[in-house]
Amino acid sequence: MIAKFSRAPLPFQGQKRNFIKQFNELIKDEFSRYRNGIFIDAFGGSGLLSHNIKQIYPSARVIYNDYDGYCERLAHIEETNEILRAINPHYEKYKKNEPLDADDKSAITQILDDFKNKGFYIDWLTFSSVLFYGGGYAHDEVEFKKEKRFFSTRQGAVLQYNAKGYLEGVEIVCKDAMELIKEFDGQEVVLVLDPPYLQTDKTGYKCFWGLRDFLKLIRLLREPFIFFSSENSDILAYIDDRIECGDEVFKNYKIKQASLSNGAKSKPDYMIYKSGIRSLF
Protein backbone atom coordinates (compact mmCIF):
# COMPACT_ATOMS: atom_id res chain seq x y z
CA MET A 1 0.00 0.00 0.00
CA ILE A 2 1.39 3.42 -0.97
CA ALA A 3 1.80 5.90 1.87
CA LYS A 4 -0.12 9.13 1.43
CA PHE A 5 2.28 12.05 1.43
CA SER A 6 1.17 15.26 3.15
CA ARG A 7 4.37 17.00 2.06
CA ALA A 8 6.73 16.56 -0.86
CA PRO A 9 9.34 13.83 -0.34
CA LEU A 10 12.19 16.23 -1.20
CA PRO A 11 12.34 19.92 -0.29
CA PHE A 12 10.64 22.25 -2.74
CA GLN A 13 10.09 25.98 -2.43
CA GLY A 14 6.40 26.75 -2.81
CA GLN A 15 5.00 23.27 -2.20
CA LYS A 16 1.47 23.26 -0.82
CA ARG A 17 2.03 21.22 2.34
CA ASN A 18 0.30 23.86 4.50
CA PHE A 19 -2.69 23.80 2.16
CA ILE A 20 -2.88 20.08 1.53
CA LYS A 21 -5.54 19.28 4.15
CA GLN A 22 -7.89 21.92 2.75
CA PHE A 23 -7.04 20.88 -0.80
CA ASN A 24 -7.90 17.24 -0.08
CA GLU A 25 -11.18 18.23 1.55
CA LEU A 26 -12.01 20.40 -1.45
CA ILE A 27 -11.28 17.61 -3.93
CA LYS A 28 -13.47 15.20 -1.97
CA ASP A 29 -16.35 17.60 -1.32
CA GLU A 30 -16.56 19.73 -4.46
CA PHE A 31 -14.96 17.68 -7.24
CA SER A 32 -16.28 14.17 -6.58
CA ARG A 33 -18.19 14.19 -9.90
CA TYR A 34 -14.78 14.00 -11.63
CA ARG A 35 -13.58 10.93 -9.74
CA ASN A 36 -13.21 9.09 -13.06
CA GLY A 37 -12.30 12.17 -15.06
CA ILE A 38 -9.13 14.08 -15.92
CA PHE A 39 -7.17 16.37 -13.64
CA ILE A 40 -4.39 18.49 -15.15
CA ASP A 41 -1.80 19.75 -12.67
CA ALA A 42 -0.36 22.20 -15.17
CA PHE A 43 2.28 23.78 -12.93
CA GLY A 44 3.08 20.57 -11.10
CA GLY A 45 5.88 21.76 -8.82
CA SER A 46 6.73 18.97 -6.43
CA GLY A 47 3.83 16.77 -7.59
CA LEU A 48 2.21 16.94 -4.16
CA LEU A 49 -1.19 17.95 -5.51
CA SER A 50 -1.10 15.28 -8.21
CA HIS A 51 -0.13 12.62 -5.69
CA ASN A 52 -3.01 13.49 -3.40
CA ILE A 53 -5.58 13.65 -6.20
CA LYS A 54 -4.53 10.17 -7.34
CA GLN A 55 -4.74 8.84 -3.79
CA ILE A 56 -8.25 10.23 -3.39
CA TYR A 57 -9.49 9.16 -6.85
CA PRO A 58 -7.45 6.18 -8.06
CA SER A 59 -9.54 5.87 -11.23
CA ALA A 60 -8.95 9.46 -12.32
CA ARG A 61 -6.43 10.33 -15.00
CA VAL A 62 -4.03 12.68 -13.21
CA ILE A 63 -1.55 14.52 -15.42
CA TYR A 64 1.41 16.01 -13.59
CA ASN A 65 3.37 18.56 -15.57
CA ASP A 66 6.88 18.43 -14.17
CA TYR A 67 7.32 22.12 -14.79
CA ASP A 68 10.40 22.51 -12.56
CA GLY A 69 12.34 19.26 -13.11
CA TYR A 70 11.40 17.71 -9.77
CA CYS A 71 11.36 14.17 -11.15
CA GLU A 72 15.08 14.37 -11.88
CA ARG A 73 15.70 14.99 -8.20
CA LEU A 74 13.41 12.10 -7.23
CA ALA A 75 15.26 9.78 -9.63
CA HIS A 76 18.50 10.41 -7.71
CA ILE A 77 17.08 10.18 -4.21
CA GLU A 78 19.19 7.15 -3.25
CA GLU A 79 22.37 9.00 -4.28
CA THR A 80 21.22 11.94 -2.17
CA ASN A 81 20.68 9.65 0.81
CA GLU A 82 24.13 8.09 0.38
CA ILE A 83 25.76 11.51 0.41
CA LEU A 84 23.74 12.52 3.46
CA ARG A 85 25.00 9.44 5.31
CA ALA A 86 28.56 10.49 4.49
CA ILE A 87 27.84 13.98 5.80
CA ASN A 88 26.17 12.79 8.98
CA PRO A 89 29.29 12.44 11.23
CA HIS A 90 29.93 16.14 10.69
CA TYR A 91 26.29 17.02 11.40
CA GLU A 92 24.69 14.86 14.07
CA LYS A 93 26.84 16.14 16.95
CA TYR A 94 25.23 19.57 16.82
CA LYS A 95 22.02 20.80 18.42
CA LYS A 96 19.18 22.09 16.28
CA ASN A 97 19.99 25.47 14.70
CA GLU A 98 23.54 25.36 16.02
CA PRO A 99 26.20 26.60 13.60
CA LEU A 100 28.72 24.04 12.39
CA ASP A 101 32.36 24.90 12.98
CA ALA A 102 34.61 25.78 10.07
CA ASP A 103 36.30 22.37 9.97
CA ASP A 104 33.01 20.51 9.63
CA LYS A 105 31.75 22.97 7.02
CA SER A 106 34.94 22.43 5.03
CA ALA A 107 34.68 18.65 5.41
CA ILE A 108 31.06 18.61 4.17
CA THR A 109 31.93 20.77 1.19
CA GLN A 110 34.77 18.39 0.34
CA ILE A 111 32.44 15.38 0.62
CA LEU A 112 30.08 16.98 -1.88
CA ASP A 113 32.97 17.75 -4.23
CA ASP A 114 34.24 14.16 -3.97
CA PHE A 115 30.83 12.68 -4.80
CA LYS A 116 30.40 15.13 -7.66
CA ASN A 117 33.80 14.08 -9.05
CA LYS A 118 32.67 10.45 -8.87
CA GLY A 119 29.72 11.27 -11.12
CA PHE A 120 27.00 11.48 -8.48
CA TYR A 121 24.02 13.74 -8.98
CA ILE A 122 24.20 16.58 -6.47
CA ASP A 123 20.82 17.88 -5.34
CA TRP A 124 21.95 21.34 -4.24
CA LEU A 125 18.46 22.34 -3.19
CA THR A 126 18.12 19.43 -0.78
CA PHE A 127 21.58 19.86 0.70
CA SER A 128 21.04 23.57 1.20
CA SER A 129 17.73 22.90 2.96
CA VAL A 130 19.62 20.60 5.34
CA LEU A 131 22.53 22.98 5.95
CA PHE A 132 21.26 26.56 5.54
CA TYR A 133 19.69 28.44 8.40
CA GLY A 134 16.05 29.44 8.25
CA GLY A 135 14.98 27.27 5.35
CA GLY A 136 17.23 28.91 2.81
CA TYR A 137 17.75 27.31 -0.59
CA ALA A 138 20.56 27.15 -3.11
CA HIS A 139 19.51 26.18 -6.61
CA ASP A 140 22.97 25.40 -7.94
CA GLU A 141 26.59 24.89 -6.89
CA VAL A 142 27.49 28.56 -7.18
CA GLU A 143 24.71 29.63 -4.82
CA PHE A 144 25.54 26.81 -2.43
CA LYS A 145 29.22 27.70 -2.13
CA LYS A 146 28.47 31.35 -1.46
CA GLU A 147 26.95 30.40 1.90
CA LYS A 148 29.29 31.45 4.70
CA ARG A 149 27.95 29.25 7.50
CA PHE A 150 26.24 25.88 7.79
CA PHE A 151 23.75 25.02 10.52
CA SER A 152 22.25 21.86 11.91
CA THR A 153 18.61 22.31 10.98
CA ARG A 154 17.48 19.34 13.07
CA GLN A 155 18.52 17.53 16.22
CA GLY A 156 20.57 14.38 15.60
CA ALA A 157 21.16 12.53 12.36
CA VAL A 158 20.29 13.95 8.95
CA LEU A 159 17.07 12.84 7.33
CA GLN A 160 16.90 9.97 4.89
CA TYR A 161 14.37 10.73 2.18
CA ASN A 162 11.76 8.34 0.80
CA ALA A 163 9.61 8.72 -2.31
CA LYS A 164 8.43 5.12 -2.70
CA GLY A 165 5.25 5.04 -4.76
CA TYR A 166 4.95 8.82 -4.67
CA LEU A 167 3.93 9.34 -8.31
CA GLU A 168 2.67 5.83 -8.99
CA GLY A 169 -0.29 5.93 -11.36
CA VAL A 170 0.27 9.59 -12.16
CA GLU A 171 0.89 10.52 -15.80
CA ILE A 172 4.09 12.60 -15.96
CA VAL A 173 4.73 15.09 -18.75
CA CYS A 174 7.16 17.96 -19.16
CA LYS A 175 5.65 20.67 -21.35
CA ASP A 176 4.86 24.34 -21.53
CA ALA A 177 1.91 24.61 -19.16
CA MET A 178 -0.27 26.63 -21.47
CA GLU A 179 0.39 24.34 -24.43
CA LEU A 180 -0.64 21.42 -22.24
CA ILE A 181 -3.92 23.13 -21.37
CA LYS A 182 -4.59 23.84 -25.05
CA GLU A 183 -4.22 20.13 -25.86
CA PHE A 184 -7.45 19.53 -23.94
CA ASP A 185 -9.55 22.21 -25.61
CA GLY A 186 -13.13 21.00 -25.87
CA GLN A 187 -12.67 18.31 -23.22
CA GLU A 188 -14.03 18.43 -19.71
CA VAL A 189 -11.03 18.46 -17.42
CA VAL A 190 -10.28 19.86 -13.98
CA LEU A 191 -7.54 22.47 -14.26
CA VAL A 192 -5.33 22.57 -11.17
CA LEU A 193 -3.26 25.72 -11.56
CA ASP A 194 -0.48 26.75 -9.21
CA PRO A 195 1.57 29.17 -11.33
CA PRO A 196 4.39 31.34 -9.96
CA TYR A 197 2.78 34.15 -8.03
CA LEU A 198 3.05 37.69 -9.34
CA GLN A 199 4.91 40.16 -7.09
CA THR A 200 6.54 37.36 -5.08
CA ASP A 201 9.94 35.66 -5.02
CA LYS A 202 10.22 33.39 -8.09
CA THR A 203 13.90 32.40 -7.76
CA GLY A 204 12.93 28.77 -7.21
CA TYR A 205 11.38 28.43 -10.65
CA LYS A 206 13.33 27.47 -13.75
CA CYS A 207 11.22 29.58 -16.09
CA PHE A 208 10.52 33.27 -16.38
CA TRP A 209 6.99 34.17 -15.37
CA GLY A 210 5.60 37.67 -15.69
CA LEU A 211 2.40 39.63 -16.08
CA ARG A 212 1.96 38.72 -19.73
CA ASP A 213 2.24 35.01 -18.92
CA PHE A 214 -0.34 35.40 -16.17
CA LEU A 215 -2.77 37.13 -18.54
CA LYS A 216 -2.30 34.42 -21.19
CA LEU A 217 -3.13 31.81 -18.55
CA ILE A 218 -6.27 33.66 -17.46
CA ARG A 219 -7.48 33.67 -21.07
CA LEU A 220 -7.21 29.87 -21.07
CA LEU A 221 -8.96 29.45 -17.73
CA ARG A 222 -12.27 27.60 -17.76
CA GLU A 223 -14.26 25.76 -15.15
CA PRO A 224 -13.92 23.46 -13.40
CA PHE A 225 -10.69 24.83 -11.95
CA ILE A 226 -8.65 25.29 -8.80
CA PHE A 227 -6.36 28.31 -8.96
CA PHE A 228 -3.73 29.14 -6.35
CA SER A 229 -2.56 32.68 -5.72
CA SER A 230 -1.67 35.10 -2.95
CA GLU A 231 -2.81 38.37 -1.48
CA ASN A 232 0.64 39.67 -2.42
CA SER A 233 -0.42 39.31 -6.06
CA ASP A 234 -3.59 41.42 -5.62
CA ILE A 235 -5.49 38.53 -7.15
CA LEU A 236 -8.87 39.29 -5.52
CA ALA A 237 -8.89 42.87 -6.75
CA TYR A 238 -8.06 41.58 -10.22
CA ILE A 239 -10.88 39.03 -10.10
CA ASP A 240 -13.37 41.66 -8.93
CA ASP A 241 -12.37 43.82 -11.89
CA ARG A 242 -12.81 40.93 -14.33
CA ILE A 243 -16.28 40.21 -12.94
CA GLU A 244 -17.25 43.89 -13.25
CA CYS A 245 -16.14 43.70 -16.90
CA GLY A 246 -18.50 40.78 -17.49
CA ASP A 247 -15.98 37.93 -17.34
CA GLU A 248 -18.02 34.80 -16.63
CA VAL A 249 -15.14 32.50 -15.72
CA PHE A 250 -14.77 33.95 -12.21
CA LYS A 251 -18.44 34.69 -11.61
CA ASN A 252 -19.64 33.00 -8.39
CA TYR A 253 -16.18 31.70 -7.60
CA LYS A 254 -15.42 30.29 -4.17
CA ILE A 255 -12.30 30.68 -2.08
CA LYS A 256 -10.32 29.09 0.75
CA GLN A 257 -7.28 30.64 2.33
CA ALA A 258 -4.32 29.69 4.47
CA SER A 259 -1.16 31.28 5.80
CA LEU A 260 1.70 29.38 4.18
CA SER A 261 4.57 30.99 6.07
CA ASN A 262 5.37 31.55 9.72
CA GLY A 263 6.02 35.27 9.52
CA ALA A 264 3.78 37.46 11.66
CA LYS A 265 3.22 39.83 8.74
CA SER A 266 2.68 37.13 6.13
CA LYS A 267 -0.27 37.57 3.83
CA PRO A 268 -2.63 34.68 3.09
CA ASP A 269 -2.48 32.40 0.10
CA TYR A 270 -5.71 31.62 -1.72
CA MET A 271 -7.26 28.57 -3.30
CA ILE A 272 -9.83 29.98 -5.75
CA TYR A 273 -12.15 27.47 -7.39
CA LYS A 274 -15.27 26.63 -9.35
CA SER A 275 -16.35 23.02 -9.55
CA GLY A 276 -18.56 23.34 -12.63
CA ILE A 277 -22.23 22.58 -13.03
CA ARG A 278 -22.16 19.70 -15.48
CA SER A 279 -21.67 16.05 -14.62
CA LEU A 280 -19.38 13.69 -16.45
CA PHE A 281 -21.95 10.92 -16.21
C-alpha positions in Angstrom: 0.0 0.0 0.0 1.4 3.4 -1.0 1.8 5.9 1.9 -0.1 9.1 1.4 2.3 12.1 1.4 1.2 15.3 3.1 4.4 17.0 2.1 6.7 16.6 -0.9 9.3 13.8 -0.3 12.2 16.2 -1.2 12.3 19.9 -0.3 10.6 22.3 -2.7 10.1 26.0 -2.4 6.4 26.7 -2.8 5.0 23.3 -2.2 1.5 23.3 -0.8 2.0 21.2 2.3 0.3 23.9 4.5 -2.7 23.8 2.2 -2.9 20.1 1.5 -5.5 19.3 4.1 -7.9 21.9 2.7 -7.0 20.9 -0.8 -7.9 17.2 -0.1 -11.2 18.2 1.5 -12.0 20.4 -1.4 -11.3 17.6 -3.9 -13.5 15.2 -2.0 -16.3 17.6 -1.3 -16.6 19.7 -4.5 -15.0 17.7 -7.2 -16.3 14.2 -6.6 -18.2 14.2 -9.9 -14.8 14.0 -11.6 -13.6 10.9 -9.7 -13.2 9.1 -13.1 -12.3 12.2 -15.1 -9.1 14.1 -15.9 -7.2 16.4 -13.6 -4.4 18.5 -15.2 -1.8 19.7 -12.7 -0.4 22.2 -15.2 2.3 23.8 -12.9 3.1 20.6 -11.1 5.9 21.8 -8.8 6.7 19.0 -6.4 3.8 16.8 -7.6 2.2 16.9 -4.2 -1.2 18.0 -5.5 -1.1 15.3 -8.2 -0.1 12.6 -5.7 -3.0 13.5 -3.4 -5.6 13.6 -6.2 -4.5 10.2 -7.3 -4.7 8.8 -3.8 -8.3 10.2 -3.4 -9.5 9.2 -6.8 -7.5 6.2 -8.1 -9.5 5.9 -11.2 -8.9 9.5 -12.3 -6.4 10.3 -15.0 -4.0 12.7 -13.2 -1.6 14.5 -15.4 1.4 16.0 -13.6 3.4 18.6 -15.6 6.9 18.4 -14.2 7.3 22.1 -14.8 10.4 22.5 -12.6 12.3 19.3 -13.1 11.4 17.7 -9.8 11.4 14.2 -11.1 15.1 14.4 -11.9 15.7 15.0 -8.2 13.4 12.1 -7.2 15.3 9.8 -9.6 18.5 10.4 -7.7 17.1 10.2 -4.2 19.2 7.2 -3.3 22.4 9.0 -4.3 21.2 11.9 -2.2 20.7 9.6 0.8 24.1 8.1 0.4 25.8 11.5 0.4 23.7 12.5 3.5 25.0 9.4 5.3 28.6 10.5 4.5 27.8 14.0 5.8 26.2 12.8 9.0 29.3 12.4 11.2 29.9 16.1 10.7 26.3 17.0 11.4 24.7 14.9 14.1 26.8 16.1 16.9 25.2 19.6 16.8 22.0 20.8 18.4 19.2 22.1 16.3 20.0 25.5 14.7 23.5 25.4 16.0 26.2 26.6 13.6 28.7 24.0 12.4 32.4 24.9 13.0 34.6 25.8 10.1 36.3 22.4 10.0 33.0 20.5 9.6 31.7 23.0 7.0 34.9 22.4 5.0 34.7 18.6 5.4 31.1 18.6 4.2 31.9 20.8 1.2 34.8 18.4 0.3 32.4 15.4 0.6 30.1 17.0 -1.9 33.0 17.7 -4.2 34.2 14.2 -4.0 30.8 12.7 -4.8 30.4 15.1 -7.7 33.8 14.1 -9.1 32.7 10.4 -8.9 29.7 11.3 -11.1 27.0 11.5 -8.5 24.0 13.7 -9.0 24.2 16.6 -6.5 20.8 17.9 -5.3 22.0 21.3 -4.2 18.5 22.3 -3.2 18.1 19.4 -0.8 21.6 19.9 0.7 21.0 23.6 1.2 17.7 22.9 3.0 19.6 20.6 5.3 22.5 23.0 6.0 21.3 26.6 5.5 19.7 28.4 8.4 16.0 29.4 8.3 15.0 27.3 5.3 17.2 28.9 2.8 17.7 27.3 -0.6 20.6 27.2 -3.1 19.5 26.2 -6.6 23.0 25.4 -7.9 26.6 24.9 -6.9 27.5 28.6 -7.2 24.7 29.6 -4.8 25.5 26.8 -2.4 29.2 27.7 -2.1 28.5 31.4 -1.5 27.0 30.4 1.9 29.3 31.5 4.7 27.9 29.2 7.5 26.2 25.9 7.8 23.8 25.0 10.5 22.2 21.9 11.9 18.6 22.3 11.0 17.5 19.3 13.1 18.5 17.5 16.2 20.6 14.4 15.6 21.2 12.5 12.4 20.3 14.0 9.0 17.1 12.8 7.3 16.9 10.0 4.9 14.4 10.7 2.2 11.8 8.3 0.8 9.6 8.7 -2.3 8.4 5.1 -2.7 5.3 5.0 -4.8 4.9 8.8 -4.7 3.9 9.3 -8.3 2.7 5.8 -9.0 -0.3 5.9 -11.4 0.3 9.6 -12.2 0.9 10.5 -15.8 4.1 12.6 -16.0 4.7 15.1 -18.8 7.2 18.0 -19.2 5.6 20.7 -21.3 4.9 24.3 -21.5 1.9 24.6 -19.2 -0.3 26.6 -21.5 0.4 24.3 -24.4 -0.6 21.4 -22.2 -3.9 23.1 -21.4 -4.6 23.8 -25.1 -4.2 20.1 -25.9 -7.4 19.5 -23.9 -9.6 22.2 -25.6 -13.1 21.0 -25.9 -12.7 18.3 -23.2 -14.0 18.4 -19.7 -11.0 18.5 -17.4 -10.3 19.9 -14.0 -7.5 22.5 -14.3 -5.3 22.6 -11.2 -3.3 25.7 -11.6 -0.5 26.8 -9.2 1.6 29.2 -11.3 4.4 31.3 -10.0 2.8 34.1 -8.0 3.1 37.7 -9.3 4.9 40.2 -7.1 6.5 37.4 -5.1 9.9 35.7 -5.0 10.2 33.4 -8.1 13.9 32.4 -7.8 12.9 28.8 -7.2 11.4 28.4 -10.7 13.3 27.5 -13.8 11.2 29.6 -16.1 10.5 33.3 -16.4 7.0 34.2 -15.4 5.6 37.7 -15.7 2.4 39.6 -16.1 2.0 38.7 -19.7 2.2 35.0 -18.9 -0.3 35.4 -16.2 -2.8 37.1 -18.5 -2.3 34.4 -21.2 -3.1 31.8 -18.5 -6.3 33.7 -17.5 -7.5 33.7 -21.1 -7.2 29.9 -21.1 -9.0 29.5 -17.7 -12.3 27.6 -17.8 -14.3 25.8 -15.2 -13.9 23.5 -13.4 -10.7 24.8 -11.9 -8.6 25.3 -8.8 -6.4 28.3 -9.0 -3.7 29.1 -6.4 -2.6 32.7 -5.7 -1.7 35.1 -3.0 -2.8 38.4 -1.5 0.6 39.7 -2.4 -0.4 39.3 -6.1 -3.6 41.4 -5.6 -5.5 38.5 -7.1 -8.9 39.3 -5.5 -8.9 42.9 -6.8 -8.1 41.6 -10.2 -10.9 39.0 -10.1 -13.4 41.7 -8.9 -12.4 43.8 -11.9 -12.8 40.9 -14.3 -16.3 40.2 -12.9 -17.3 43.9 -13.3 -16.1 43.7 -16.9 -18.5 40.8 -17.5 -16.0 37.9 -17.3 -18.0 34.8 -16.6 -15.1 32.5 -15.7 -14.8 34.0 -12.2 -18.4 34.7 -11.6 -19.6 33.0 -8.4 -16.2 31.7 -7.6 -15.4 30.3 -4.2 -12.3 30.7 -2.1 -10.3 29.1 0.8 -7.3 30.6 2.3 -4.3 29.7 4.5 -1.2 31.3 5.8 1.7 29.4 4.2 4.6 31.0 6.1 5.4 31.5 9.7 6.0 35.3 9.5 3.8 37.5 11.7 3.2 39.8 8.7 2.7 37.1 6.1 -0.3 37.6 3.8 -2.6 34.7 3.1 -2.5 32.4 0.1 -5.7 31.6 -1.7 -7.3 28.6 -3.3 -9.8 30.0 -5.8 -12.1 27.5 -7.4 -15.3 26.6 -9.4 -16.4 23.0 -9.5 -18.6 23.3 -12.6 -22.2 22.6 -13.0 -22.2 19.7 -15.5 -21.7 16.1 -14.6 -19.4 13.7 -16.5 -21.9 10.9 -16.2 
